[in-house]
Amino acid sequence: MTSAPLVTLRVDFAPGVRLGPGKADLLEGIRDTGSIAAAGRRMGMSYKRAWMLVETMNAMFAEPLVTSSKGGRAGGGAELTAAGQDILAAFRIMEDRLRTSSAGEIATLSRLLRPAGD
C-alpha cells in the first residue's frame, strides 16, 4: 500500500535562520507538555538538542517563543509565550494552506511517478 505524499513547509528567513516542521513540532510539544525535555522525548530528541533548538528559535525572533523555569522541588517547566503561540499558529495555517492549494499538483506528480518495483 502506498502512503499519501507528504508536503512540508520550511521558511528560510536568511542563511541558517529557518523555521520548519521540526521546530514547529517542538513548539507544539512544549505547549502540550509544559516541558522542553518531555517535548524532545516525544520527538525522539535529546534534551540537549531540544534546548539548543529552543535557544535558536528564541534568538531568531524579536521576542522569545519559549520561557522556562528551573527545576527543583516544585519542578521546572516551559511554556510558549504569546509570540510563540502566534508563530506556531501562523506556521500551522501556512502548512494547511500549502497542502490544500497544492493538492491538484501533488495528484499530478503522484500520477506521473514510476511504479514501485520498476
C-alpha positions as semicolon CSV with decimal commas, in nm:
position;residue;x (nm);y (nm);z (nm)
1;M;0,000;0,000;0,000
2;T;0,134;0,342;-0,096
3;S;0,114;0,625;0,153
4;A;-0,003;0,970;0,053
5;P;0,269;1,219;-0,035
6;L;0,368;1,450;0,248
7;V;0,402;1,819;0,166
8;T;0,615;2,004;0,419
9;L;0,688;2,371;0,470
10;R;1,017;2,532;0,562
11;V;1,058;2,908;0,578
12;D;1,413;3,030;0,520
13;F;1,441;3,384;0,653
14;A;1,817;3,406;0,596
15;P;2,103;3,156;0,571
16;G;2,078;2,938;0,881
17;V;1,766;3,118;1,004
18;R;1,474;2,889;0,930
19;L;1,153;2,756;1,068
20;G;1,029;2,416;0,960
21;P;0,814;2,128;1,073
22;G;1,062;2,003;1,334
23;K;1,079;2,332;1,521
24;A;0,702;2,372;1,491
25;D;0,653;2,021;1,631
26;L;0,886;2,107;1,921
27;L;0,687;2,423;1,997
28;E;0,368;2,220;1,985
29;G;0,519;1,962;2,220
30;I;0,622;2,230;2,466
31;R;0,273;2,378;2,451
32;D;0,116;2,037;2,511
33;T;0,352;1,904;2,779
34;G;0,476;2,216;2,956
35;S;0,829;2,078;2,930
36;I;1,118;2,111;2,685
37;A;1,253;1,771;2,793
38;A;0,915;1,599;2,751
39;A;0,859;1,765;2,414
40;G;1,201;1,648;2,300
41;R;1,140;1,293;2,425
42;R;0,809;1,286;2,241
43;M;1,003;1,356;1,922
44;G;1,287;1,112;2,000
45;M;1,522;1,405;2,055
46;S;1,779;1,453;2,328
47;Y;1,723;1,716;2,595
48;K;2,035;1,897;2,476
49;R;1,911;1,910;2,116
50;A;1,566;2,032;2,223
51;W;1,721;2,309;2,435
52;M;1,951;2,411;2,150
53;L;1,654;2,443;1,913
54;V;1,458;2,647;2,169
55;E;1,756;2,880;2,216
56;T;1,788;2,912;1,837
57;M;1,420;2,998;1,797
58;N;1,429;3,244;2,088
59;A;1,723;3,421;1,923
60;M;1,557;3,425;1,578
61;F;1,259;3,638;1,669
62;A;1,220;3,981;1,829
63;E;1,061;3,820;2,135
64;P;1,131;3,477;2,288
65;L;0,896;3,199;2,182
66;V;0,951;2,985;2,493
67;T;1,006;3,072;2,858
68;S;1,127;2,822;3,112
69;S;1,176;2,790;3,485
70;K;1,444;2,582;3,652
71;G;1,360;2,253;3,812
72;G;1,368;2,195;4,182
73;R;1,129;2,084;4,448
74;A;0,827;2,218;4,259
75;G;0,974;2,108;3,926
76;G;1,059;2,321;3,630
77;G;0,859;2,385;3,326
78;A;0,831;2,566;2,997
79;E;0,558;2,741;2,808
80;L;0,505;2,923;2,485
81;T;0,494;3,299;2,506
82;A;0,227;3,494;2,318
83;A;0,483;3,530;2,037
84;G;0,545;3,154;2,041
85;Q;0,173;3,085;2,018
86;D;0,143;3,332;1,727
87;I;0,441;3,182;1,542
88;L;0,310;2,826;1,585
89;A;-0,042;2,922;1,476
90;A;0,084;3,111;1,169
91;F;0,310;2,821;1,068
92;R;0,029;2,565;1,101
93;I;-0,206;2,786;0,897
94;M;0,060;2,818;0,626
95;E;0,105;2,438;0,623
96;D;-0,269;2,382;0,585
97;R;-0,291;2,635;0,302
98;L;0,006;2,479;0,125
99;R;-0,143;2,131;0,142
100;T;-0,486;2,248;0,029
101;S;-0,368;2,473;-0,253
102;S;-0,120;2,220;-0,392
103;A;-0,349;1,914;-0,385
104;G;-0,401;1,916;-0,763
105;E;-0,030;1,946;-0,839
106;I;0,053;1,673;-0,587
107;A;-0,200;1,446;-0,758
108;T;-0,034;1,518;-1,095
109;L;0,314;1,446;-0,959
110;S;0,191;1,127;-0,792
111;R;0,023;1,007;-1,110
112;L;0,348;1,052;-1,302
113;L;0,567;0,862;-1,054
114;R;0,733;0,545;-1,171
115;P;0,550;0,245;-1,023
116;A;0,725;0,086;-0,725
117;G;0,947;-0,203;-0,820
118;D;1,037;-0,069;-1,167
